[in-house]
Amino acid sequence: AVVSTQSGHYGRDLRMAAVRHQVKFYYDILSPYSWLAFEVLCRYQKPWSLDLQLRPTNLGKVMAESGNKPPGMNPFKASLMSRDLQRAADMVNLPYKPLSNFAESLFIRGSVPTLKALAACQTTHPDLMEEFTRQCWLGLYSRDVDITDEGNIRDFAAAAGIPDVDRLVELSRGPEARQQLIDNTTEAIASKCFGAPWYTVTNPSTGRTEKFFGQDRVEMLGFILGKKYEGVSPPS
């Protein structure tokens, strides 16, 4: 194996050859900051040899278990959130648009049917999870559509190239998808997740599980892995 010696906080020698780093990414489509982190992580999959494992997660359950609250519930944070999201999306080059009715989309409609469809995809078409997830976010935070509507979920799945959309929707209503979503959420809570985006990776020099919260922690992930961070759009 080729060994690359790099100085850093952990003072480690990292094995760099033929190593894929499994990153578990816990997210809810309701979280716009998760979309930002997701897209940047996807761009680093090849440069950093990431095995990105997408875990759709019920953020409401996470919040309830951790005692956390959505940032929009804090009036001081809410006053900055819209502008902050727009700046961040522009920086990452995403077609983000504010929701026309934030409260209705997040607190009345929610995302559970969408998450169950994603959980069904996780078990049946894991290779299409990335694009299906992306289409769901585009639906909510670019086109402002009801992501819980079955017709829209079908459109997202079709746009992602899922060949058997009827079967996916059928599975999303069943116990297997429900249990997969529960398992993802339970796994996130067990790792002390308190919000989204939340992602974990095994530190290659210490063997410990490193945890990250927020869309702005991708550079820190790279530091842990001994990888060079080249901004939100690394050279291909």
C-alpha positions as CSV (number, residue, x, y, z in Angstrom):
1,A,0.0,0.0,0.0
2,V,1.1,3.6,-0.6
3,V,1.4,5.5,2.6
4,S,0.9,9.3,2.7
5,T,2.3,11.1,5.7
6,Q,0.4,14.3,6.5
7,S,0.6,16.6,9.5
8,G,-2.6,17.5,11.3
9,H,-4.5,17.5,14.6
10,Y,-4.3,13.8,14.9
11,G,-0.6,13.5,13.8
12,R,-1.3,10.5,11.6
13,D,0.0,8.4,8.7
14,L,-2.9,7.6,6.4
15,R,-3.2,4.7,4.1
16,M,-4.3,6.3,0.8
17,A,-4.3,3.5,-1.8
18,A,-7.5,1.6,-2.7
19,V,-9.4,2.8,0.4
20,R,-13.0,3.8,0.2
21,H,-14.3,5.7,3.2
22,Q,-17.9,4.9,4.1
23,V,-19.8,8.0,5.0
24,K,-23.3,7.5,6.4
25,F,-25.4,10.6,5.7
26,Y,-28.6,11.1,7.7
27,Y,-31.1,13.5,6.2
28,D,-34.7,14.6,5.9
29,I,-35.9,16.3,2.7
30,L,-37.4,19.0,4.9
31,S,-33.9,20.1,5.8
32,P,-32.6,22.5,3.1
33,Y,-29.1,22.6,4.7
34,S,-29.0,18.8,4.2
35,W,-29.5,19.4,0.4
36,L,-26.4,21.7,0.4
37,A,-24.2,19.2,2.2
38,F,-25.5,16.3,0.1
39,E,-24.6,18.0,-3.2
40,V,-21.1,18.9,-2.0
41,L,-20.5,15.4,-0.7
42,C,-21.7,13.9,-3.9
43,R,-19.1,16.0,-5.8
44,Y,-16.4,14.6,-3.6
45,Q,-17.3,10.9,-3.9
46,K,-14.7,10.3,-6.6
47,P,-11.9,12.7,-5.5
48,W,-12.1,11.4,-2.0
49,S,-13.1,7.8,-2.7
50,L,-16.2,8.1,-0.6
51,D,-18.8,5.3,-0.2
52,L,-21.7,7.6,0.5
53,Q,-24.5,5.7,2.3
54,L,-27.7,7.7,2.2
55,R,-30.0,7.2,5.2
56,P,-33.4,9.0,5.0
57,T,-34.3,9.9,8.5
58,N,-37.3,11.2,10.3
59,L,-36.1,14.6,11.6
60,G,-39.1,15.1,13.7
61,K,-38.3,12.0,15.7
62,V,-34.7,13.1,16.0
63,M,-35.7,16.5,17.3
64,A,-38.1,15.0,19.8
65,E,-35.6,12.5,21.1
66,S,-32.7,15.0,21.3
67,G,-34.7,17.8,22.7
68,N,-33.6,20.1,19.9
69,K,-35.9,22.5,17.9
70,P,-35.9,23.5,14.3
71,P,-33.8,26.7,13.7
72,G,-36.9,28.4,12.2
73,M,-38.6,28.2,15.6
74,N,-36.1,30.7,17.0
75,P,-37.1,34.2,15.9
76,F,-33.5,35.4,15.9
77,K,-32.4,32.4,13.7
78,A,-35.4,32.6,11.5
79,S,-34.7,36.3,10.7
80,L,-31.4,35.2,9.1
81,M,-32.3,31.8,7.8
82,S,-33.9,32.8,4.5
83,R,-31.0,35.0,3.4
84,D,-28.4,32.6,4.7
85,L,-29.9,29.7,2.7
86,Q,-30.0,31.8,-0.4
87,R,-26.4,32.8,-0.1
88,A,-25.3,29.2,0.7
89,A,-27.3,27.8,-2.3
90,D,-25.9,30.4,-4.6
91,M,-22.4,29.5,-3.4
92,V,-23.0,25.8,-4.1
93,N,-24.8,26.6,-7.3
94,L,-28.2,25.1,-6.5
95,P,-31.6,26.4,-7.8
96,Y,-33.0,27.1,-4.3
97,K,-36.2,29.1,-3.9
98,P,-37.9,29.9,-0.6
99,L,-41.1,28.1,0.2
100,S,-44.3,30.0,-0.3
101,N,-45.7,28.6,2.9
102,F,-42.9,27.4,5.2
103,A,-45.1,26.4,8.1
104,E,-47.5,24.4,5.9
105,S,-44.8,22.5,4.1
106,L,-42.8,21.6,7.1
107,F,-45.2,21.3,10.0
108,I,-48.5,20.3,8.3
109,R,-47.5,18.2,5.2
110,G,-44.2,17.0,6.5
111,S,-42.2,14.4,4.6
112,V,-43.1,11.0,5.9
113,P,-44.5,9.5,2.7
114,T,-41.5,10.8,0.8
115,L,-39.1,9.4,3.4
116,K,-40.9,6.0,3.1
117,A,-40.5,6.1,-0.7
118,L,-36.8,6.8,-0.2
119,A,-36.5,4.0,2.3
120,A,-38.1,1.7,-0.2
121,C,-35.6,2.8,-2.8
122,Q,-32.8,2.3,-0.3
123,T,-33.6,-1.4,-0.2
124,T,-34.6,-2.0,-3.8
125,H,-32.5,0.5,-5.9
126,P,-29.6,1.7,-3.7
127,D,-27.8,2.8,-6.9
128,L,-30.6,5.3,-7.6
129,M,-30.8,6.7,-4.2
130,E,-28.7,9.7,-5.0
131,E,-30.8,10.9,-7.9
132,F,-34.1,10.1,-6.3
133,T,-33.0,12.1,-3.2
134,R,-32.0,15.0,-5.5
135,Q,-35.3,15.0,-7.3
136,C,-37.2,15.2,-4.0
137,W,-35.2,18.2,-3.0
138,L,-35.6,19.9,-6.3
139,G,-39.3,19.3,-6.0
140,L,-39.5,21.0,-2.6
141,Y,-36.9,23.7,-2.6
142,S,-36.8,24.6,-6.2
143,R,-40.3,24.0,-7.5
144,D,-42.2,24.3,-4.2
145,V,-44.5,21.3,-4.8
146,D,-46.1,19.1,-2.2
147,I,-43.5,16.3,-1.8
148,T,-46.0,14.1,0.1
149,D,-48.4,13.9,-2.9
150,E,-48.2,10.5,-4.5
151,G,-48.3,11.9,-8.0
152,N,-45.3,14.1,-7.2
153,I,-43.4,11.2,-5.6
154,R,-44.0,9.2,-8.8
155,D,-42.6,12.0,-10.8
156,F,-39.5,12.2,-8.6
157,A,-39.0,8.5,-9.0
158,A,-39.4,8.5,-12.7
159,A,-37.1,11.5,-13.1
160,A,-34.5,9.5,-11.1
161,G,-34.7,6.6,-13.6
162,I,-36.4,4.1,-11.2
163,P,-37.8,1.5,-13.6
164,D,-40.7,0.2,-11.5
165,V,-42.3,3.2,-10.0
166,D,-45.6,1.4,-9.3
167,R,-43.7,-1.2,-7.3
168,L,-41.7,1.4,-5.4
169,V,-44.9,3.3,-4.4
170,E,-46.5,0.0,-3.3
171,L,-43.5,-0.8,-1.2
172,S,-43.4,2.6,0.4
173,R,-46.9,1.9,1.8
174,G,-45.8,-1.4,3.4
175,P,-44.1,-2.5,6.6
176,E,-40.7,-3.0,5.1
177,A,-40.2,0.6,4.1
178,R,-41.7,1.8,7.4
179,Q,-39.2,-0.4,9.3
180,Q,-36.3,0.7,7.2
181,L,-37.1,4.4,8.0
182,I,-37.4,3.5,11.7
183,D,-34.1,1.7,11.5
184,N,-32.4,4.6,9.9
185,T,-33.8,7.0,12.5
186,T,-32.9,4.7,15.4
187,E,-29.4,4.4,14.1
188,A,-29.1,8.2,13.8
189,I,-30.4,8.7,17.3
190,A,-28.0,6.0,18.7
191,S,-25.1,8.1,17.3
192,K,-26.4,11.1,19.2
193,C,-27.8,12.9,16.2
194,F,-29.6,16.1,17.1
195,G,-30.4,17.5,13.6
196,A,-29.7,17.3,9.9
197,P,-27.5,17.0,8.0
198,W,-25.7,14.5,10.2
199,Y,-22.9,12.3,8.9
200,T,-20.5,9.8,10.3
201,V,-17.2,8.3,9.1
202,T,-14.5,6.0,10.7
203,N,-11.3,8.0,11.3
204,P,-8.7,6.0,9.3
205,S,-5.9,6.7,11.8
206,T,-7.7,6.2,15.1
207,G,-10.6,3.9,14.2
208,R,-13.0,6.1,16.1
209,T,-16.3,7.2,14.6
210,E,-16.3,10.9,13.8
211,K,-19.6,12.7,13.6
212,F,-20.4,15.9,11.8
213,F,-23.4,18.3,11.9
214,G,-24.1,21.0,9.3
215,Q,-23.6,21.7,5.7
216,D,-20.3,23.5,6.4
217,R,-18.4,20.5,7.8
218,V,-17.4,18.8,4.6
219,E,-14.0,20.5,4.7
220,M,-13.5,19.1,8.2
221,L,-14.5,15.6,7.0
222,G,-11.8,15.9,4.4
223,F,-9.3,16.9,7.0
224,I,-10.1,13.8,9.1
225,L,-9.7,11.6,6.0
226,G,-6.4,13.3,5.0
227,K,-8.0,14.6,1.8
228,K,-7.6,18.0,0.1
229,Y,-10.6,20.2,0.1
230,E,-11.0,22.3,-3.1
231,G,-14.1,24.2,-2.4
232,V,-17.8,23.4,-3.1
233,S,-17.1,22.4,-6.7
234,P,-13.9,20.3,-6.8
235,P,-12.2,19.8,-10.2
236,S,-13.5,16.7,-11.9
